[in-house]
């Protein structure tokens, strides 16, 4: 077992609606990027994570409330751009120029965005953007000179609210996965100007969250799904078929999950869950299934929490950053 220690807590004025860690300033430390209920997009240096050391790098205001957000290197400049879908049915690419955030391009969707995945589906330079919308459509965009160019459009059976990239050994491009409200998990691939269904499997109840990562250390991503609120299922894919590997059930709904390396050998990956009641679980996969290696509850009252995992102070160790309402907690594993 490992000890998870809440080392600090930071309070913001507004409720946090999304959270990510990425090195925008290229200083070897990952900055905190949040969206807020008011539509603000804000970037912070966290330092050691204390209230005194948190400093705002930049912010952009005036955006409509954000419905979906994704991160990835669209411009092929080794820095993540931010892709936001807003409640005015627009998709925007937000870039950091070293001093401030600004909108690089925008495109109308005509309907409400529900999820965004930024990944390289073509195997060429830069990443593409896949956005799902509430009219049961998937749209794939690529960067063309100074704008987003629509590469493909696919109508699916139901809207989706969570997508993730799926990388596999030997493939120069990425596929992507998503689930739907009746419990199906899908694997899709872009090819020949179209989005193609590669695999499909019934999981159980409504799938609201998916995440991907290489937890088996074989250079192939596995897929984690959350169905019926509190049932985690891990899938592998081989020969275009989805195979269930392990399951894990929690007492409170799972509201956020991430694959990440927190400890062990460099190739080791753990799965980090954040529950509605603010409890964090760190899971390892072994021959018998998932084993909980660490747990911590960070707040007395909570109905939803979200996490990001990254190295906030550049020391080579990763921290868990959790948002509950307008509170931010920094959690570190101790051995």
RARAPE-V476197 format. One line per field, one symbol per residue. phi: phi as a letter, one per 40 degrees, with the letter a starting at -180 (. if undefined). psi: psi as a letter, one per 40 degrees, with the letter a starting at -180 (. if undefined). burial: # if it has 24 or more other ideal C-beta (glycine too) atoms within 12 Angstrom, else .. A space follows every 50 residues. Layout:
BEGIN
phi = ???
psi = ???
burial = ???
END
This chain:
BEGIN
phi = .bcbbccaabbbcbccbaaabacccfbgbcccbbbbdcgcbbbbccfchc dcccbccaabbgccdccaaabicccfbgbccbbbbbccgbbbbbbbchba caccaaacbgaccbabbbaccbgbcgbbbbbbbccgbbbbbbcbfbacbc caaacbcacbbabacbbbdgbcbbcababbcbgcbbbbacafgabbccaa acbicdcbababicccfbgbccbbbbbfgbbcbbbbbafgbcbcbababb cbdcbaaacacbagcdccbbbbbbbdcgcbbbbbbbcchcbccaaabcbc babaaabbbaccbgcgbbbcbbbbgbbbbbbbcbb
psi = iihhhhdihhhidihheihihigdefeehhihhiiideeihihihebeei ddehhhdiihieiihhdiiihigdefefhhihhhhieefihihhiheedi iihdiihideihidihhhigeeeaiiiihhhiieffihhhiihhcfihhh dihhhadiiiehiiihiiheheiiaiiiiieeeihihiihiffihhhdih hhdbahhdhiiiigeefeehiihhihifdehhhhiihhffihhhdiihhi diiheiihhihdiaidehhihhihideehhhhiihadeaihheiihhdid hieiiiiihiheefeeiiihhhhhbehhihhhhi.
burial = .#.#.#####.#..###########...########..#########.#. ...#..####..#############...########..########.... #.#####.#..###########...#########..#######....#.# ##.#.#.###########.....########.########....#.#### #.##.###########...#########.########....#.####### .############.....#################....#.########. .#.##########....########.#######..
END
